[in-house]
Amino acid sequence: MSLSRAQIDGHLVLVGLPGAGKSTIGRVVAKRLGRPFLDFDVEIERRVGRSVSRFFAEQGESVFRELEVSLTQELAAAPPMVLAPGGGWITNAGVIDLLRPPGRIVHLRVSPEEAMRRIARSRIIRPLLQHADPPARMRQLWEARSALYNRADLVVNVEVLTSQQVTDSVVALAHEGTPRIG
């Protein structure tokens, strides 16, 4: 695909359950598009000077969500980037409307079961999964968020596509007039 084609003027925002691959795919997509990449958790950790899991434990989820909204408000006026907010970012009222249009939302769809398998291979601590029954908690997160994730401009099932196919689908969405894939 030629990068000389026009790109959307807004951000590409990757949403989905923890473990969907938002950060991994986001970095590759950003490189292909020649755009900056921003992982919300990394940026919030930089700003607060501690890990997200520690921040959650000390300040609670509601204060973390306020930081996500504040960061989104800042980014609304920023040049186009590829953004990877945390899995619960989408539960913040109005955040989608801050970025879209012209931004586009991409749901990297993964089942709760596959998300748990992926997280088990990762060393990242997921604060909302610090629970007596993490798989049940992941299913609860899916049930609570799936309707919000379905507001995306593009849904890409990351369980049936290769990483390259997922990346190609997201890059295609960034180009005006390009048919949506996935």
KOLSE-377557 format. One line per 8 residues: number of its first residue (from 1); their letters; for each residue y, z, x of N, C-alpha, C, CB. Coordinates in nm, 2 decimals. Atoms other than C-alpha are relative to their C-alpha. Glycine has a CB too. Layout:
BEGIN
NUM) a) Y,Z,X,Y,Z,X,Y,Z,X,Y,Z,X  ...
END
This chain:
BEGIN
1) mslsraqi) -0.12,0.00,0.08,0.00,0.00,0.00,0.12,0.00,0.09,0.00,0.12,-0.10  -0.12,0.01,-0.07,0.34,-0.09,0.13,0.10,0.11,-0.03,0.07,-0.14,-0.02  -0.10,-0.11,0.02,0.59,0.19,0.18,0.14,-0.06,-0.03,0.00,0.09,0.11  -0.13,0.06,0.03,0.87,-0.06,0.13,0.04,0.00,-0.15,0.01,-0.14,0.06  -0.03,-0.01,0.14,0.84,-0.03,-0.24,0.08,0.12,-0.03,-0.13,0.00,-0.09  -0.09,-0.12,0.04,1.09,0.20,-0.42,-0.08,0.12,-0.03,0.09,-0.04,-0.11  0.07,-0.12,0.03,0.99,0.56,-0.45,0.09,0.07,-0.11,-0.02,0.09,0.12  -0.07,-0.07,0.10,1.09,0.79,-0.74,0.10,0.09,0.08,-0.10,0.09,-0.08
9) dghlvlvg) -0.11,-0.08,-0.05,1.41,0.99,-0.68,-0.03,0.15,0.01,0.13,-0.03,-0.07  0.03,-0.14,0.01,1.25,1.32,-0.75,-0.12,0.05,0.09,-0.01,0.04,-0.14  0.11,-0.07,-0.07,1.00,1.56,-0.61,-0.14,-0.04,-0.06,0.01,0.15,0.00  0.14,0.00,0.05,0.62,1.52,-0.64,-0.05,0.14,0.01,-0.09,-0.11,0.09  0.04,-0.14,0.01,0.49,1.85,-0.75,-0.15,0.01,-0.03,0.08,0.08,-0.11  0.14,-0.01,0.02,0.12,1.93,-0.71,-0.04,0.13,-0.06,-0.08,-0.02,0.14  0.04,-0.12,0.07,-0.02,2.18,-0.95,-0.15,0.01,-0.02,0.07,0.02,-0.14  0.14,-0.02,0.03,-0.36,2.33,-1.02,-0.05,0.14,0.04,-0.08,-0.11,0.08
17) lpgagkst) 0.06,-0.13,-0.03,-0.59,2.62,-0.98,0.00,0.03,0.15,-0.14,0.01,-0.06  0.02,-0.03,-0.14,-0.61,2.80,-0.65,-0.13,-0.07,0.05,-0.01,0.16,0.03  0.12,0.07,-0.06,-0.85,2.60,-0.43,0.00,-0.15,-0.04,-0.12,0.07,-0.05  0.00,0.14,0.04,-0.76,2.26,-0.59,0.04,-0.09,0.11,0.10,-0.02,-0.12  -0.04,0.09,-0.11,-0.62,2.13,-0.26,0.14,-0.04,0.00,-0.09,-0.12,0.00  -0.14,0.04,0.01,-0.25,2.13,-0.33,0.06,-0.01,0.13,0.07,0.11,-0.09  -0.06,0.00,-0.13,-0.15,2.22,0.02,-0.06,-0.11,0.09,-0.01,0.13,0.07  0.07,0.10,-0.08,-0.41,2.00,0.19,0.05,-0.14,-0.04,-0.15,0.01,-0.01
25) igrvvakr) -0.03,0.13,0.05,-0.34,1.69,-0.02,0.15,-0.02,0.02,-0.04,-0.02,-0.15  -0.15,0.01,-0.01,0.04,1.76,-0.02,0.04,-0.04,0.13,0.06,0.13,-0.04  -0.04,0.03,-0.13,0.07,1.75,0.35,-0.03,-0.15,0.03,-0.08,0.08,0.11  0.04,0.14,-0.03,-0.11,1.41,0.37,0.09,-0.09,-0.08,-0.15,-0.03,-0.03  -0.09,0.09,0.08,0.09,1.26,0.08,0.14,0.00,0.06,0.00,0.06,-0.15  -0.14,-0.01,-0.05,0.42,1.38,0.23,0.01,-0.09,0.13,0.03,0.14,0.04  0.00,0.08,-0.12,0.33,1.22,0.56,0.00,-0.15,-0.03,-0.12,0.03,0.09  0.00,0.14,0.04,0.24,0.89,0.39,0.13,-0.05,-0.06,-0.12,-0.02,-0.09
33) lgrpfldf) -0.13,0.04,0.07,0.56,0.89,0.19,0.12,0.02,0.09,0.02,0.08,-0.12  -0.12,-0.03,-0.08,0.78,1.00,0.48,0.09,0.10,-0.06,0.07,-0.13,0.03  -0.07,-0.10,0.06,0.89,1.30,0.29,-0.03,0.14,0.06,-0.02,0.00,-0.16  0.04,-0.14,-0.04,0.91,1.67,0.38,-0.10,0.06,-0.10,0.13,0.09,0.00  0.09,-0.07,0.08,0.64,1.89,0.25,0.04,0.15,-0.01,-0.15,-0.01,0.05  -0.03,-0.14,0.01,0.70,2.24,0.12,-0.11,0.07,-0.09,0.13,0.03,-0.07  0.10,-0.09,0.07,0.42,2.50,0.03,0.08,0.12,-0.04,-0.12,0.03,0.10  -0.08,-0.11,0.05,0.59,2.76,-0.19,-0.05,0.13,0.06,-0.02,0.01,-0.15
41) dveierrv) 0.05,-0.12,-0.05,0.36,3.04,-0.07,0.05,0.02,0.15,-0.15,0.01,-0.01  -0.04,-0.01,-0.14,0.44,2.97,0.30,0.15,0.03,0.00,-0.03,-0.13,0.07  -0.15,-0.02,0.00,0.82,2.95,0.22,0.03,0.14,-0.05,0.06,-0.11,-0.09  -0.03,-0.13,0.05,0.82,3.27,0.02,-0.04,0.10,0.10,-0.08,0.03,-0.14  0.04,-0.10,-0.10,0.62,3.45,0.29,0.11,0.00,0.11,-0.13,-0.04,0.06  -0.10,0.00,-0.10,0.88,3.33,0.54,0.13,0.08,-0.04,0.04,-0.15,0.03  -0.13,-0.07,0.05,1.17,3.46,0.32,-0.02,0.15,-0.01,0.03,-0.06,-0.13  0.02,-0.14,0.03,1.02,3.80,0.24,-0.06,0.07,0.12,-0.09,0.02,-0.12
49) grsvsrff) 0.05,-0.06,-0.12,0.86,3.86,0.58,-0.13,0.07,-0.01,0.10,0.09,0.05  0.14,-0.05,0.01,0.51,3.94,0.46,-0.08,-0.10,-0.08,0.01,0.14,-0.07  0.09,0.09,0.07,0.21,3.78,0.31,0.01,0.01,-0.15,-0.15,0.03,0.04  -0.01,0.00,0.14,0.19,3.68,-0.05,-0.09,0.12,-0.06,-0.05,-0.13,-0.06  0.08,-0.11,0.05,-0.10,3.92,-0.10,0.06,0.14,0.01,-0.14,0.00,0.07  -0.07,-0.13,-0.02,0.09,4.21,0.05,0.12,0.01,-0.09,0.05,0.01,0.15  -0.11,-0.01,0.09,0.40,4.12,-0.15,-0.04,0.03,-0.14,0.08,-0.14,0.01  0.05,-0.03,0.13,0.20,4.11,-0.47,-0.04,0.15,-0.02,-0.13,-0.09,-0.03
57) aeqgesvf) 0.05,-0.14,0.00,0.05,4.45,-0.39,0.12,0.10,-0.01,-0.09,0.04,0.12  -0.11,-0.08,-0.01,0.39,4.60,-0.31,0.11,-0.02,-0.11,0.07,-0.01,0.13  -0.10,0.03,0.10,0.62,4.43,-0.56,-0.04,-0.05,-0.14,0.09,-0.11,0.06  0.05,0.04,0.13,0.40,4.29,-0.83,0.02,-0.15,-0.03,0.06,0.08,-0.11  0.00,0.14,0.03,0.34,3.95,-0.98,0.14,-0.04,-0.06,-0.11,-0.03,-0.10  -0.12,0.05,0.06,0.66,3.94,-1.19,0.11,-0.02,0.10,0.05,0.11,-0.11  -0.11,0.02,-0.10,0.89,3.98,-0.89,-0.04,-0.13,0.08,0.01,0.12,0.10  0.04,0.12,-0.07,0.69,3.71,-0.71,0.03,-0.12,-0.08,-0.16,0.00,0.03
65) relevslt) -0.03,0.11,0.09,0.73,3.48,-1.01,0.15,-0.03,0.00,-0.05,0.02,-0.14  -0.14,0.02,-0.01,1.10,3.54,-1.00,0.04,-0.08,0.13,0.08,0.14,0.00  -0.02,0.07,-0.12,1.10,3.42,-0.64,-0.03,-0.14,-0.01,-0.07,0.07,0.12  0.04,0.14,0.02,0.92,3.11,-0.74,0.10,-0.08,-0.08,-0.14,-0.01,-0.07  -0.11,0.07,0.08,1.18,3.03,-1.01,0.12,-0.02,0.08,0.03,0.09,-0.12  -0.12,0.02,-0.08,1.46,3.09,-0.77,-0.01,-0.11,0.10,0.03,0.14,0.08  0.02,0.11,-0.09,1.31,2.86,-0.51,0.00,-0.13,-0.07,-0.14,0.02,0.07  0.00,0.12,0.08,1.25,2.60,-0.78,0.15,-0.04,-0.03,-0.08,0.01,-0.13
73) qelaaapp) -0.14,0.03,0.03,1.62,2.62,-0.88,0.07,-0.06,0.12,0.07,0.13,-0.05  -0.06,0.05,-0.13,1.72,2.57,-0.51,-0.05,-0.15,0.02,-0.04,0.08,0.12  0.06,0.13,-0.03,1.49,2.27,-0.48,0.04,-0.11,-0.10,-0.15,0.01,0.00  -0.04,0.10,0.10,1.62,2.10,-0.80,0.10,-0.09,0.05,0.05,0.07,-0.13  -0.11,0.09,-0.06,1.92,1.97,-0.60,-0.04,-0.05,0.13,0.12,0.09,0.00  0.04,0.04,-0.13,1.73,1.90,-0.28,-0.05,-0.14,0.00,-0.11,0.09,0.06  0.06,0.14,-0.01,1.63,1.55,-0.16,-0.15,0.00,-0.03,0.02,-0.06,0.14  0.14,0.00,0.04,1.28,1.44,-0.27,-0.10,0.05,0.11,-0.03,-0.14,-0.04
81) mvlapggg) 0.10,-0.06,-0.09,0.99,1.63,-0.12,-0.13,-0.01,-0.08,0.03,0.15,0.04  0.13,-0.03,0.06,0.62,1.69,-0.19,-0.01,0.15,0.00,-0.12,-0.07,0.08  0.00,-0.15,0.02,0.59,2.04,-0.33,-0.14,0.05,-0.04,0.11,0.04,-0.10  0.12,-0.06,0.04,0.29,2.26,-0.35,0.02,0.15,-0.04,-0.11,0.00,0.12  -0.02,-0.14,0.04,0.37,2.57,-0.56,-0.14,0.07,-0.02,0.08,0.00,-0.13  0.13,-0.07,0.03,0.11,2.84,-0.62,-0.05,-0.04,-0.14,0.02,0.15,0.01  0.07,0.04,0.12,-0.14,2.80,-0.90,0.07,0.05,-0.13,-0.13,0.05,0.00  -0.06,-0.06,0.12,0.06,3.02,-1.14,0.15,-0.04,-0.02,0.00,0.15,0.01
89) witnagvi) -0.14,0.04,0.01,0.40,2.86,-1.07,0.03,-0.06,-0.14,0.04,-0.10,0.10  -0.02,0.07,0.13,0.36,2.65,-1.39,0.02,0.09,-0.12,-0.12,-0.10,-0.02  -0.01,-0.09,0.11,0.35,2.96,-1.60,0.14,0.05,-0.02,-0.09,0.12,0.02  -0.14,-0.03,0.01,0.72,3.02,-1.53,0.07,-0.09,-0.09,0.07,0.00,0.15  -0.07,0.08,0.10,0.92,2.91,-1.83,0.11,-0.08,0.06,0.06,0.09,-0.11  -0.11,0.09,-0.04,1.14,2.61,-1.76,-0.01,-0.07,0.14,0.12,0.07,-0.01  0.00,0.05,-0.14,1.03,2.53,-1.40,-0.03,-0.15,0.00,-0.11,0.07,0.08  0.02,0.14,0.00,0.89,2.19,-1.49,0.13,-0.08,-0.04,-0.11,-0.04,-0.11
97) dllrppgr) -0.12,0.06,0.05,1.21,2.10,-1.67,0.11,0.00,0.11,0.06,0.07,-0.12  -0.09,0.00,-0.11,1.41,2.19,-1.35,-0.02,-0.12,0.09,-0.01,0.13,0.07  0.04,0.11,-0.09,1.23,1.92,-1.16,-0.03,-0.14,-0.06,-0.11,0.04,0.08  0.04,0.12,0.06,1.14,1.66,-1.41,0.09,-0.03,-0.12,-0.15,0.00,-0.05  0.00,0.11,-0.10,1.28,1.40,-1.45,0.11,0.03,0.10,0.03,-0.13,-0.07  0.08,0.11,-0.04,1.31,1.25,-1.20,-0.13,0.03,0.07,0.09,-0.09,0.09  0.13,-0.04,-0.07,1.03,1.45,-1.04,-0.12,-0.03,-0.08,0.01,0.15,0.04  0.13,0.03,0.06,0.67,1.39,-1.12,-0.10,0.12,0.03,-0.06,-0.13,0.04
105) ivhlrvsp) 0.10,-0.10,-0.01,0.40,1.65,-1.18,-0.14,-0.06,0.01,0.01,0.11,-0.11  0.13,0.05,-0.02,0.05,1.59,-1.05,-0.10,0.12,-0.01,-0.02,-0.07,0.13  0.10,-0.10,0.01,-0.24,1.81,-1.17,-0.12,-0.04,0.08,-0.03,0.03,-0.15  0.13,0.02,-0.08,-0.52,1.83,-0.91,-0.10,0.09,-0.07,0.02,0.05,0.15  0.09,-0.07,0.09,-0.79,1.92,-1.16,-0.13,0.04,0.07,-0.03,-0.08,-0.12  0.13,-0.05,-0.06,-1.08,2.13,-1.04,-0.05,0.11,-0.10,0.02,0.07,0.14  0.06,-0.10,0.09,-1.32,2.34,-1.25,0.01,0.14,0.06,-0.15,-0.03,-0.03  -0.01,-0.14,-0.06,-1.30,2.72,-1.21,-0.12,0.03,0.09,0.00,0.10,-0.12
113) eeamrria) 0.12,-0.02,-0.09,-1.65,2.71,-1.06,0.02,-0.06,0.14,-0.13,-0.05,-0.07  -0.02,0.06,-0.12,-1.56,2.46,-0.80,0.11,0.06,0.08,0.03,-0.15,-0.02  -0.11,-0.07,-0.06,-1.23,2.64,-0.73,-0.06,0.12,0.07,0.11,0.04,-0.10  0.05,-0.12,-0.06,-1.43,2.95,-0.66,-0.09,-0.03,0.13,-0.09,0.08,-0.10  0.08,0.05,-0.12,-1.67,2.76,-0.42,0.10,-0.03,0.11,-0.09,-0.12,-0.04  -0.10,0.04,-0.11,-1.37,2.62,-0.23,0.07,0.13,0.06,0.10,-0.09,-0.06  -0.07,-0.12,-0.05,-1.20,2.96,-0.21,-0.09,0.09,0.09,0.05,0.08,-0.12  0.10,-0.07,-0.08,-1.52,3.12,-0.08,-0.01,-0.05,0.14,-0.14,0.00,-0.06
121) rsriirpl) 0.00,0.05,-0.13,-1.50,2.89,0.22,0.13,0.02,0.08,-0.03,-0.16,-0.01  -0.13,-0.01,-0.05,-1.14,2.97,0.28,0.03,0.15,0.05,0.11,-0.04,-0.10  -0.03,-0.14,-0.04,-0.99,3.28,0.46,0.12,0.05,-0.07,0.02,0.00,0.15  -0.13,-0.04,0.07,-0.68,3.29,0.23,-0.04,0.10,-0.11,0.07,-0.13,-0.06  0.01,-0.10,0.10,-0.65,3.60,0.02,0.08,-0.04,-0.12,0.04,0.14,0.05  -0.07,0.04,0.12,-0.57,3.51,-0.34,0.02,0.12,-0.09,-0.09,-0.11,-0.08  -0.03,-0.13,0.07,-0.39,3.81,-0.50,-0.06,0.01,-0.15,0.15,0.02,0.00  0.04,-0.01,0.14,-0.48,3.72,-0.86,-0.15,0.00,-0.01,0.06,-0.12,-0.08
129) lqhadppa) 0.15,-0.01,0.01,-0.85,3.71,-0.77,-0.05,0.13,0.06,-0.06,-0.12,0.08  0.04,-0.13,-0.04,-0.85,4.06,-0.63,-0.04,0.08,-0.12,0.11,0.07,0.09  0.04,-0.05,0.13,-1.05,4.16,-0.93,-0.15,0.03,0.01,0.02,-0.12,-0.11  0.14,-0.04,-0.01,-1.39,4.31,-1.00,-0.09,-0.12,-0.02,-0.03,0.11,-0.11  0.08,0.12,0.03,-1.52,3.97,-1.13,0.08,-0.12,0.03,-0.06,0.01,-0.14  -0.08,0.12,-0.03,-1.34,3.69,-0.95,-0.03,-0.13,-0.07,0.00,-0.03,0.15  0.03,0.12,0.08,-1.53,3.41,-1.12,0.05,0.01,-0.15,-0.14,-0.03,0.00  -0.05,-0.02,0.13,-1.44,3.55,-1.46,0.15,-0.01,0.00,-0.05,0.14,-0.06
137) rmrqlwea) -0.15,0.01,-0.01,-1.08,3.59,-1.35,0.05,-0.14,0.01,0.05,0.09,0.12  -0.04,0.14,-0.02,-1.07,3.23,-1.24,-0.01,-0.08,-0.13,-0.09,-0.07,0.11  0.02,0.06,0.13,-1.20,3.12,-1.58,0.12,0.04,-0.09,-0.13,0.04,-0.07  -0.11,-0.04,0.08,-0.93,3.33,-1.74,0.13,-0.07,0.04,0.02,0.16,0.01  -0.12,0.07,-0.05,-0.66,3.17,-1.52,0.00,-0.14,-0.06,0.00,0.00,0.15  0.01,0.14,0.05,-0.79,2.82,-1.62,0.03,0.00,-0.15,-0.15,-0.05,0.02  -0.02,0.00,0.14,-0.79,2.91,-1.99,0.15,0.03,-0.03,-0.08,0.11,-0.07  -0.15,-0.03,0.02,-0.43,3.05,-1.97,0.09,-0.11,0.04,0.03,0.13,0.07
145) rsalynra) -0.08,0.10,-0.06,-0.30,2.76,-1.77,-0.03,-0.15,-0.03,0.00,0.01,0.15  0.04,0.14,0.01,-0.49,2.45,-1.86,0.10,-0.09,-0.09,-0.14,-0.01,-0.06  -0.09,0.08,0.08,-0.25,2.34,-2.14,0.13,-0.03,0.07,0.04,0.08,-0.13  -0.12,0.02,-0.08,0.04,2.38,-1.90,-0.02,-0.11,0.10,0.05,0.13,0.07  0.04,0.10,-0.10,-0.14,2.18,-1.63,0.00,-0.14,-0.07,-0.13,0.03,0.06  0.02,0.13,0.07,-0.20,1.91,-1.90,0.14,-0.07,-0.03,-0.07,0.02,-0.12  -0.13,0.06,0.01,0.18,1.85,-1.91,0.04,-0.09,0.12,0.11,0.11,-0.02  -0.03,0.08,-0.12,0.15,1.67,-1.58,0.01,-0.15,-0.03,-0.12,0.02,0.10
153) dlvvnvev) -0.01,0.15,0.02,0.24,1.30,-1.54,-0.13,-0.07,0.04,0.12,-0.05,0.09  0.12,0.06,-0.04,-0.09,1.24,-1.37,-0.10,0.12,0.02,0.02,-0.07,0.14  0.11,-0.10,-0.02,-0.42,1.43,-1.37,-0.10,-0.07,0.09,-0.07,0.05,-0.14  0.09,0.05,-0.09,-0.65,1.37,-1.08,-0.12,0.10,0.02,0.06,-0.03,0.14  0.11,-0.09,-0.01,-1.00,1.51,-1.09,-0.05,0.00,0.15,-0.12,-0.05,-0.10  0.03,0.00,-0.14,-1.05,1.62,-0.73,-0.15,0.03,0.03,0.08,0.11,0.06  0.15,-0.02,-0.02,-1.42,1.69,-0.79,-0.07,-0.13,0.01,-0.06,0.09,-0.11  0.07,0.12,0.00,-1.51,1.33,-0.84,0.06,-0.11,0.09,0.00,-0.06,-0.14
161) ltsqqvtd) -0.07,0.10,-0.09,-1.27,1.15,-0.60,0.00,0.06,0.14,0.14,-0.03,-0.05  -0.01,-0.04,-0.14,-1.26,1.16,-0.22,0.14,0.04,0.02,-0.04,-0.12,0.09  -0.13,-0.04,-0.04,-0.96,1.31,-0.05,0.09,-0.12,0.01,0.01,0.08,0.13  -0.08,0.13,-0.02,-0.84,0.95,0.03,0.04,-0.05,-0.14,-0.09,-0.10,0.08  -0.03,0.05,0.14,-0.87,0.85,-0.34,0.11,0.09,-0.07,-0.13,-0.01,-0.08  -0.10,-0.09,0.06,-0.67,1.16,-0.45,0.13,-0.03,0.06,-0.04,0.15,0.02  -0.12,0.03,-0.07,-0.41,1.09,-0.19,0.06,-0.14,-0.05,-0.02,-0.01,0.15  -0.04,0.13,0.04,-0.39,0.72,-0.29,0.06,0.01,-0.14,-0.11,-0.10,0.00
169) svvalahe) -0.05,-0.01,0.14,-0.34,0.82,-0.66,0.13,0.06,0.00,-0.10,0.08,-0.08  -0.13,-0.07,0.00,-0.06,1.06,-0.58,0.11,-0.09,0.06,-0.01,0.13,0.08  -0.09,0.09,-0.06,0.11,0.81,-0.35,0.04,-0.11,-0.10,-0.06,-0.06,0.13  -0.03,0.11,0.10,0.09,0.54,-0.62,0.10,0.05,-0.10,-0.13,-0.04,-0.07  -0.10,-0.06,0.09,0.27,0.77,-0.86,0.14,0.01,0.05,-0.05,0.14,-0.05  -0.13,-0.02,-0.06,0.55,0.81,-0.62,0.08,-0.14,0.00,-0.01,0.05,0.14  -0.06,0.14,0.00,0.62,0.43,-0.64,0.03,-0.04,-0.14,-0.09,-0.10,0.07  -0.04,0.04,0.13,0.82,0.32,-0.93,-0.07,-0.12,-0.05,0.15,-0.03,0.00
177) gtprig) 0.07,0.12,0.06,0.64,0.08,-1.17,-0.14,-0.01,0.04,0.07,-0.12,0.04  0.14,0.01,-0.04,0.31,0.15,-1.01,-0.09,0.07,-0.11,-0.03,0.08,0.14  0.09,-0.06,0.11,0.03,0.21,-1.27,-0.06,0.13,0.05,-0.11,-0.10,-0.04  0.06,-0.13,-0.03,-0.10,0.56,-1.28,-0.15,-0.02,0.01,0.03,0.10,-0.11  0.14,0.01,-0.03,-0.45,0.61,-1.14,-0.06,0.14,-0.02,-0.03,-0.05,0.15  0.06,-0.13,0.00,-0.70,0.89,-1.20,-0.05,0.05,-0.13,0.09,0.10,0.05
END
